[in-house]
């Protein structure tokens, strides 16, 4: 009898090294208040730069979307949630 395996099609995974500096930037990002435009949000810029250096799957076409923020009030894209989950883990 064949075994059915469940596969969540919406789940994306992000695999990149998480350095202590990246963890510190992420903690500062989560502790900060979201600002618009994102270019005026220093914690966002710091985290974005470090994620890009680490090779995280940052989609540049999302106009500043790097990582989901719990207080941002928006809907998270699958790629953003994958990066967020990797940094939380």
Secondary structure, DSSP 8 states (H G I E B T S, - for coil): --------TT---------HHHHHHHHHHHHS---SSGGG-HHHHHHHHHHHHHT----GGGSS--S--TTS-S---HHHHHHHHHHH-
